[in-house]
Amino acid sequence: MHQIKIDMDKCTGCKQCYKACYVDVFRWDETRKRPIAKYPEECATCNWCEITCPKNAIEVVPDYRVPYPRYYPKSLYPGTYEKDEVKSGRPDRCEEGG
């Protein structure tokens, strides 16, 4: 799961991170006047919260344990390459391992 670290000593409670997050990872603690990373598992790792923080109080630590596919064969994405290239029957370089 992604981690969103908030340094509460640096945080001024400006709400920039809270406003910047378009997937609603943050909730606002009215008592402490500080953000809470309530749903880090939903973080899109866009880093807008980190970028907009004027005090650099936020650090987004992405979790990239999701395996990437070995290759993306062109046959799975028809129409995204030149028509002649798809019809030519030439093997995809990625499929050949090169």
C-alpha distances in whole Angstrom, upper triangle without the diagonal:
4,6,10,13,16,19,21,24,24,23,26,25,26,24,23,19,20,22,20,17,18,15,16,13,15,18,21,22,26,27,26,26,22,19,16,12,13,10,7,5,9,9,11,11,15,15,18,17,17,20,22,22,25,25,22,20,16,14,11,9,8,6,9,9,10,14,16,20,23,25,25,29,31,32,29,30,33,35,32,35,39,40,43,40,38,42,43,41,40,37,34,34,30,31,34,31,33
4,7,10,13,16,19,22,21,20,23,22,23,21,20,16,17,19,17,14,16,14,14,11,13,16,19,21,24,26,24,23,20,17,14,11,12,9,6,6,8,7,9,8,12,11,14,14,13,17,19,18,22,21,18,17,13,11,7,6,5,5,8,10,12,15,17,20,23,25,26,29,31,33,30,30,33,34,32,34,38,40,42,39,38,42,43,42,40,38,34,34,30,32,34,31,32
4,6,10,13,15,18,18,17,20,20,21,19,18,15,16,19,17,14,17,15,15,11,12,15,17,19,22,23,21,21,17,14,12,9,11,10,6,8,10,9,11,10,13,12,14,13,12,16,17,16,20,19,16,14,10,8,6,5,6,8,11,13,15,18,20,24,27,28,29,33,35,36,33,33,37,38,35,37,41,43,46,43,42,45,46,45,44,41,37,37,33,35,37,34,35
4,6,10,12,15,15,14,17,16,17,15,15,11,12,15,14,12,15,14,13,9,10,13,14,16,19,20,18,18,14,11,9,6,9,9,6,10,11,9,11,9,12,10,12,9,9,13,14,13,16,15,12,10,7,6,5,6,8,11,14,16,18,21,23,26,29,31,31,35,36,38,35,35,38,39,36,38,42,44,47,44,43,47,48,47,45,43,39,39,35,37,40,37,37
4,7,9,12,12,11,15,15,16,15,15,12,14,17,16,14,18,17,16,12,12,14,15,16,19,20,17,17,13,11,10,8,11,12,10,13,15,12,15,13,15,12,14,11,10,13,14,12,15,13,11,8,6,5,6,8,11,13,17,19,21,24,26,29,32,33,34,38,39,41,38,38,41,42,39,41,45,47,50,47,46,50,51,50,48,46,42,41,38,40,42,39,40
4,6,9,8,8,11,11,13,12,13,10,12,15,15,14,18,17,16,13,11,13,13,13,16,17,13,13,9,8,8,8,12,13,12,16,17,14,17,15,16,13,14,10,9,13,13,10,13,11,9,6,5,7,9,11,14,17,20,22,24,28,29,33,35,37,37,41,42,44,41,40,44,44,41,44,47,50,52,49,49,52,54,53,51,49,45,44,41,43,45,42,43
4,5,6,6,10,11,13,14,14,12,14,18,17,17,21,21,19,16,14,16,15,15,17,17,14,14,10,10,11,12,15,17,16,19,20,18,20,18,19,16,16,13,11,14,14,11,12,10,8,5,6,8,12,14,17,20,23,25,27,31,32,36,38,39,40,44,45,47,44,44,47,47,44,46,50,52,55,52,52,55,56,55,54,51,48,46,43,46,48,45,45
4,5,5,8,9,12,13,14,13,14,17,18,18,22,22,19,17,14,14,13,12,14,14,10,10,8,9,10,12,15,18,17,21,22,20,22,20,21,18,18,14,14,16,16,12,13,11,11,7,9,12,15,17,20,22,26,28,30,33,35,38,41,42,43,47,48,50,47,46,49,49,47,49,52,55,57,55,54,58,59,58,57,54,51,50,47,49,51,48,48
4,6,8,10,13,15,16,15,17,20,20,21,25,25,23,20,18,18,16,15,17,16,12,12,11,12,14,16,19,21,20,24,25,23,25,23,24,20,20,17,15,18,17,13,13,10,11,8,11,14,17,19,22,25,28,31,33,36,37,41,43,45,45,49,50,53,50,49,52,52,49,51,54,57,60,57,57,60,61,61,59,57,53,52,49,51,53,50,50
4,6,9,11,13,13,13,15,18,18,19,23,24,22,20,17,18,16,16,18,17,14,13,11,12,14,16,19,21,20,24,24,22,24,21,21,18,17,14,13,15,14,10,10,6,7,5,9,12,15,18,21,24,27,30,32,35,36,40,42,43,43,47,48,51,48,47,50,50,47,49,52,55,57,55,54,58,59,59,57,55,51,50,47,49,51,48,48
4,6,8,9,10,10,12,14,15,16,20,21,19,17,14,15,13,13,14,15,11,10,7,9,11,13,16,19,18,22,22,20,22,20,20,16,16,12,12,14,12,8,9,7,8,6,8,12,15,18,21,24,27,30,31,34,35,39,41,42,43,46,47,49,46,45,48,48,45,48,51,54,56,54,53,57,58,58,56,54,50,49,46,49,51,48,48
4,6,8,10,11,12,14,16,17,21,22,20,19,15,15,13,13,13,14,11,9,8,10,13,16,19,21,21,25,24,22,24,22,22,19,17,14,14,15,13,10,9,8,10,9,12,15,18,21,24,27,30,33,34,38,38,42,44,45,45,49,49,52,49,47,50,50,47,49,52,55,58,56,55,59,60,60,58,56,53,52,49,52,54,51,51
4,6,8,9,10,12,13,15,18,19,17,16,13,12,9,10,10,11,9,6,5,7,11,14,16,19,19,23,22,20,22,21,21,18,16,13,14,15,13,10,11,10,12,10,12,16,18,21,24,26,30,32,33,37,37,41,44,44,44,48,48,50,47,46,49,48,46,48,51,54,57,55,54,58,59,59,58,56,52,51,48,51,53,51,51
4,6,8,9,10,11,14,17,19,16,16,13,13,11,12,12,14,12,9,8,9,13,15,18,20,20,24,22,20,22,21,20,17,14,12,13,14,10,8,9,10,12,11,12,16,18,22,24,27,30,33,34,37,37,40,43,44,43,47,47,49,46,44,47,46,44,46,49,52,55,53,52,56,58,57,56,54,51,50,47,50,52,50,50
4,6,5,6,8,10,13,15,13,13,10,10,8,11,11,14,12,9,8,7,11,12,15,17,17,20,19,17,19,18,17,15,12,10,12,13,10,9,10,12,13,12,12,15,16,20,22,25,28,30,31,34,35,38,41,41,40,44,44,46,43,41,44,44,41,44,47,49,52,50,50,53,55,55,54,52,48,48,45,47,50,48,48
4,5,5,6,9,12,14,13,13,11,12,11,14,15,17,16,12,11,10,13,13,16,17,17,20,18,16,17,16,14,12,9,7,9,10,6,6,8,10,11,11,11,14,15,19,20,23,26,29,29,32,33,36,38,39,38,41,42,44,41,39,42,41,38,41,44,46,49,47,47,51,52,52,51,49,45,45,42,45,47,45,45
4,5,5,6,10,12,10,10,8,10,10,13,15,17,15,13,10,8,10,10,13,14,13,16,15,12,14,13,12,9,7,4,7,8,6,6,9,11,10,10,8,11,11,15,17,20,22,25,26,29,29,32,35,36,35,39,39,41,38,37,39,39,36,39,42,45,47,45,45,49,50,50,49,47,43,43,40,42,45,42,42
4,6,6,9,10,8,8,6,7,7,11,12,15,14,11,9,7,9,9,11,12,13,16,14,13,14,14,14,12,10,7,10,12,10,10,13,14,14,13,11,14,14,17,18,21,24,26,27,30,30,33,37,37,36,40,40,42,38,37,40,39,37,40,43,46,48,47,46,49,51,51,50,48,44,44,41,43,46,44,44
4,6,8,10,9,10,9,10,10,14,15,18,17,14,12,10,12,13,14,15,16,18,16,14,15,15,14,13,10,8,12,12,9,11,13,15,16,15,14,16,16,19,20,23,25,28,28,31,31,34,37,37,36,39,39,41,38,36,39,38,36,39,42,44,47,45,45,48,50,50,49,47,44,44,41,43,46,44,44
4,6,9,9,10,10,12,13,16,18,21,19,16,14,12,14,13,15,15,14,17,14,12,12,12,10,9,6,6,9,9,7,9,12,15,14,14,12,14,13,17,17,21,22,26,25,28,28,31,34,34,33,36,36,38,35,33,36,35,33,35,38,41,44,42,41,45,47,47,46,44,40,40,38,40,43,41,41
4,6,6,7,7,10,12,15,18,21,19,17,14,11,12,10,12,11,11,13,11,9,9,10,9,9,7,6,10,11,10,11,15,17,15,15,12,13,12,15,15,18,20,23,22,26,26,28,32,32,31,34,34,36,33,31,34,34,31,34,38,40,43,41,40,44,45,45,44,42,39,39,36,38,41,39,39
4,6,8,10,12,14,18,20,23,22,20,18,14,15,13,14,12,13,14,11,9,9,11,10,11,9,10,13,14,13,15,18,20,19,19,16,17,15,18,17,19,21,23,22,25,25,27,31,31,29,32,32,34,31,29,32,31,29,32,35,37,41,39,38,41,43,43,42,41,37,38,35,37,40,38,39
4,6,9,11,14,18,20,23,22,20,18,14,14,12,11,9,10,11,7,7,7,10,10,12,11,11,14,16,15,17,20,22,20,19,16,17,14,16,15,17,19,21,20,23,23,26,29,29,28,31,32,33,29,28,31,31,29,32,36,37,41,39,37,41,43,42,42,40,37,37,34,36,39,37,38
4,5,7,10,14,16,19,19,17,15,11,11,9,9,8,9,11,8,8,10,12,12,13,12,11,14,16,15,16,20,21,20,18,15,16,14,17,17,18,20,23,22,26,26,29,32,33,32,35,35,36,33,32,35,35,33,36,39,41,44,43,41,45,47,46,46,44,40,40,37,39,42,40,41
4,7,10,13,16,19,18,16,14,10,8,6,6,5,6,8,6,6,9,10,12,12,12,10,13,15,15,15,19,19,18,16,13,14,12,14,14,15,18,20,20,24,24,27,31,32,31,34,35,37,33,32,35,36,34,37,40,42,45,43,42,45,47,46,45,43,40,40,37,38,41,39,40
4,7,10,13,15,14,13,10,6,5,5,5,7,8,11,10,9,12,13,14,13,12,9,12,15,14,13,17,17,16,14,12,13,12,15,16,18,21,23,23,27,28,31,34,35,34,38,39,40,37,36,39,39,37,40,43,45,48,46,45,48,50,50,49,47,43,43,40,42,44,42,43
4,7,9,12,12,11,9,6,5,7,6,9,11,14,13,13,16,17,17,16,15,13,15,18,16,15,19,19,18,16,14,16,16,18,19,21,24,26,26,30,31,34,38,38,38,41,42,43,40,39,42,42,40,43,46,48,51,50,48,52,54,53,52,50,47,47,43,45,48,46,47
4,6,9,9,7,6,5,6,9,9,12,14,17,16,16,19,19,20,18,17,13,16,18,16,15,17,18,18,15,15,17,18,20,22,24,27,29,30,33,34,38,41,42,41,44,45,47,43,42,45,45,43,46,49,51,54,52,51,55,57,56,55,53,50,50,46,48,51,49,49
4,5,6,5,5,6,7,10,10,14,16,19,19,19,22,22,23,21,20,16,18,21,19,17,19,18,19,16,16,19,19,22,24,26,29,31,32,35,37,40,43,44,44,47,48,50,46,45,48,48,46,49,53,55,58,56,55,58,60,59,58,56,53,52,49,51,54,51,52
4,6,5,7,9,10,14,14,17,20,23,22,22,25,25,25,24,22,19,21,23,20,19,20,20,21,18,19,22,23,25,27,29,33,34,35,39,40,43,47,48,47,50,51,53,49,48,51,51,49,52,55,57,60,58,57,61,63,62,61,59,56,55,52,54,57,55,55
4,6,8,11,12,15,16,19,21,24,24,24,27,27,28,26,24,21,23,25,23,20,22,21,22,19,20,23,24,27,29,31,34,36,37,41,42,45,49,50,49,53,54,55,52,51,54,54,52,55,58,60,63,61,60,64,65,65,64,61,58,58,55,56,59,57,57
4,5,9,10,14,15,18,20,23,23,23,26,25,26,23,22,19,20,22,20,18,19,17,19,16,17,20,21,24,26,28,32,34,35,39,40,44,47,48,48,51,52,54,51,50,53,53,50,53,57,59,62,60,59,62,64,63,62,60,56,56,53,55,57,55,55
4,7,10,13,15,18,19,23,23,22,24,24,24,21,20,16,18,20,17,15,16,15,17,14,15,19,20,23,26,28,31,34,35,38,39,43,46,47,46,50,51,52,49,48,51,51,48,51,54,57,60,58,57,60,62,61,60,58,55,54,51,53,56,53,54
4,7,10,12,15,16,20,20,18,21,20,21,18,17,13,15,17,15,12,14,13,14,11,12,15,17,20,22,24,28,30,31,35,36,39,42,43,43,47,48,49,46,45,48,48,45,48,52,54,57,55,54,57,59,58,57,55,51,51,48,50,52,50,50
4,7,9,12,12,16,16,15,17,17,17,15,14,11,12,15,14,11,14,14,14,11,10,13,14,17,19,21,24,27,28,31,32,36,39,40,39,43,44,46,42,41,44,44,42,45,48,50,53,51,50,54,55,55,54,51,48,47,44,46,49,46,47
4,5,9,10,13,14,13,16,16,17,16,15,12,14,17,16,14,17,16,16,12,11,13,13,15,17,19,22,24,25,29,31,34,37,38,38,42,43,44,41,40,43,44,41,44,48,50,53,51,49,53,55,54,53,50,47,46,43,45,48,45,46
4,6,6,10,10,9,13,13,15,13,14,11,12,16,15,14,17,17,15,13,10,11,10,12,14,15,19,21,22,25,27,30,33,34,34,38,39,41,37,37,40,41,38,41,44,47,49,47,46,49,51,50,49,47,43,43,39,41,44,41,42
4,6,9,9,10,14,15,17,16,16,14,16,19,18,18,21,21,19,16,14,15,13,15,16,17,20,21,22,26,27,30,34,35,35,38,40,41,37,37,40,41,39,42,45,47,50,48,46,50,51,50,49,47,44,44,40,42,44,42,43
4,5,6,7,11,12,15,15,15,14,16,19,19,18,22,22,20,18,15,15,13,14,13,14,17,18,18,22,24,27,30,31,31,34,36,37,33,33,36,37,35,38,42,44,46,44,43,46,48,47,46,43,40,40,37,38,41,39,40
4,5,5,9,9,12,12,14,12,13,17,17,17,21,21,18,16,13,12,9,10,10,10,14,15,16,20,21,24,28,29,29,32,34,35,32,32,35,36,34,36,40,42,45,42,41,44,46,45,44,41,38,38,34,36,38,36,37
4,6,9,10,13,14,16,15,16,19,20,20,24,24,21,20,16,15,12,11,10,9,12,13,13,17,19,22,25,26,26,30,31,32,29,29,33,34,32,34,38,40,43,40,38,42,43,42,41,39,35,35,32,33,36,34,35
4,6,9,11,13,14,14,16,18,19,19,23,24,21,20,16,15,12,13,11,12,14,15,14,18,19,22,25,26,26,29,30,31,28,27,31,31,29,32,36,38,41,38,37,40,42,41,40,38,35,35,31,33,36,34,35
4,5,8,9,11,10,12,14,16,16,20,21,18,17,13,12,9,10,9,10,12,14,14,18,18,21,25,26,25,29,30,31,28,27,31,31,29,32,35,37,40,38,36,40,42,41,40,37,34,34,31,32,35,33,34
4,5,8,10,11,12,14,15,17,21,22,19,19,15,14,10,11,9,11,12,14,14,17,17,19,23,23,22,26,27,28,25,24,27,28,25,28,32,34,37,34,33,37,38,37,36,34,31,31,28,29,32,30,31
4,5,8,9,10,11,14,15,18,19,16,16,12,10,7,8,6,9,10,14,14,16,16,20,22,23,23,26,28,30,27,26,29,29,26,29,32,35,37,35,34,38,39,38,37,35,31,31,27,30,32,30,30
4,6,8,9,9,11,13,17,18,16,16,13,12,9,11,10,13,14,17,17,19,18,21,24,24,24,27,28,30,27,25,29,28,25,28,31,34,36,34,34,37,39,38,37,35,31,31,28,30,33,31,31
4,5,5,6,9,10,13,14,12,12,9,8,6,9,10,13,15,18,19,21,21,24,27,27,27,30,31,33,30,29,32,32,29,31,34,37,40,37,37,41,42,41,40,38,34,33,31,33,36,33,33
4,5,5,6,8,12,14,12,13,10,10,9,13,13,17,18,22,22,24,24,27,30,30,29,32,33,35,32,30,33,33,30,32,35,38,41,39,38,42,43,43,42,40,36,36,33,36,38,36,36
4,6,5,6,10,11,10,10,7,8,8,12,13,17,19,22,23,26,26,29,32,32,32,35,36,38,35,33,36,36,33,36,39,42,44,42,42,45,47,46,45,43,39,39,36,38,41,38,38
4,6,5,9,9,7,8,5,6,7,10,12,16,18,21,22,25,25,29,31,32,32,35,36,38,36,34,37,37,34,36,39,42,45,42,42,46,47,46,45,43,39,38,35,38,40,37,37
4,6,8,10,8,10,8,9,10,13,15,18,20,24,24,27,26,29,32,32,32,35,36,38,36,34,37,36,33,35,38,41,43,41,41,45,46,46,44,42,38,38,35,38,40,37,37
4,6,9,8,10,9,11,12,16,17,21,23,26,27,30,29,32,35,35,34,38,38,41,38,36,39,38,35,37,40,43,45,43,43,47,48,48,47,45,41,41,38,41,43,41,40
4,5,5,7,7,10,12,15,18,21,24,27,28,31,31,34,36,37,37,40,41,43,40,39,42,41,38,40,43,46,49,46,46,50,51,51,49,48,44,43,40,43,45,43,42
4,6,8,10,12,15,18,21,24,27,30,31,34,34,37,39,40,40,43,43,46,43,42,44,44,41,43,45,48,51,49,49,53,54,54,52,50,46,45,43,46,48,45,44
4,5,8,11,14,17,20,24,26,30,31,34,34,38,40,41,41,44,45,48,45,43,46,46,43,45,48,51,53,51,51,54,55,55,53,51,48,46,44,47,49,46,45
4,6,8,11,14,17,20,23,26,28,30,31,34,36,37,37,41,42,44,42,41,44,43,40,42,45,48,50,48,48,52,52,52,50,48,44,43,40,43,45,42,42
4,7,10,13,16,20,22,25,27,30,31,34,37,38,38,42,43,45,42,41,45,44,41,43,47,50,52,49,49,53,54,53,51,49,46,44,41,44,46,43,43
4,7,10,13,16,19,22,23,26,27,31,33,34,35,38,39,42,39,38,41,41,38,40,43,46,49,46,46,49,50,50,48,46,42,41,38,41,43,40,40
4,6,10,13,16,18,20,23,24,28,30,31,32,36,37,39,36,36,39,39,36,38,41,44,46,44,43,47,48,47,45,43,39,38,35,37,39,37,37
4,6,10,12,15,17,20,21,24,27,28,28,32,34,36,33,32,36,36,33,35,38,41,43,41,40,44,45,44,42,40,36,35,32,34,37,34,34
4,7,9,12,14,17,18,22,24,26,27,31,32,35,32,31,35,36,33,35,38,41,43,40,39,43,44,43,41,38,35,33,30,32,34,31,32
4,6,9,11,14,15,18,21,22,23,27,29,31,28,28,31,32,29,31,35,38,40,37,36,40,40,39,38,35,31,30,27,29,31,28,29
4,6,8,11,13,17,19,21,22,26,28,30,27,27,31,32,30,32,35,37,39,36,35,39,40,38,37,34,30,30,26,27,30,27,28
4,5,8,9,13,15,17,19,22,25,27,24,24,28,30,27,28,32,34,36,33,32,36,36,35,33,30,27,26,22,24,26,23,24
4,6,9,12,15,17,19,22,25,27,24,25,29,31,28,30,33,35,37,34,33,36,37,35,33,30,27,26,22,23,26,23,25
4,7,10,12,15,16,19,22,23,20,21,25,27,25,27,31,32,34,31,29,33,34,32,31,27,24,24,20,21,24,21,23
4,6,9,12,13,17,20,21,18,20,24,26,24,25,29,30,32,29,27,30,31,29,27,24,21,21,17,18,20,18,20
4,6,8,10,13,16,18,16,17,21,23,20,21,25,27,28,25,24,27,28,26,24,21,18,18,14,15,17,15,17
4,5,7,10,13,15,13,14,18,20,18,19,23,24,26,22,21,24,25,22,21,18,15,15,11,12,14,13,15
4,7,10,13,15,14,15,19,21,19,19,22,24,25,21,20,23,23,21,19,16,13,12,9,9,11,9,12
4,6,9,11,11,12,15,18,15,15,19,20,21,18,16,20,20,18,16,13,10,10,6,7,10,9,10
4,6,8,7,8,12,14,12,12,16,17,19,15,14,17,18,16,15,12,9,10,7,8,12,11,13
4,5,6,7,10,13,11,11,14,15,16,13,11,14,14,12,12,9,7,9,7,7,10,11,13
4,5,5,7,9,8,8,10,11,13,10,8,11,12,11,10,9,7,10,9,9,12,14,14
4,5,6,9,10,10,12,12,13,11,8,10,12,10,11,10,9,12,12,11,14,16,17
4,6,10,10,11,14,14,16,14,11,14,16,14,15,13,11,14,13,12,16,17,18
4,6,6,8,11,12,14,12,10,13,15,15,15,14,12,15,14,14,17,18,19
4,6,7,9,9,12,11,8,10,13,13,14,14,13,16,16,16,19,20,21
4,6,7,7,11,10,8,11,14,15,16,16,15,18,18,18,21,23,22
4,7,9,12,10,9,13,15,15,16,16,13,16,15,17,20,21,20
4,6,8,7,7,10,12,13,13,13,11,13,14,15,18,19,18
4,6,5,7,9,10,12,12,14,13,15,16,18,19,21,20
4,5,5,6,8,11,12,14,14,17,18,19,20,23,22
4,6,5,6,9,10,13,13,16,18,18,20,22,21
4,6,5,7,7,10,10,12,14,15,16,18,17
4,6,6,8,9,9,13,14,14,16,18,18
4,5,8,11,12,15,17,16,18,21,21
4,5,9,11,14,16,15,16,19,19
4,6,9,12,14,13,13,17,17
4,6,9,12,11,11,14,14
4,6,8,7,7,11,11
4,5,5,7,9,9
4,5,5,7,5
4,5,5,6
4,5,8
4,6
4
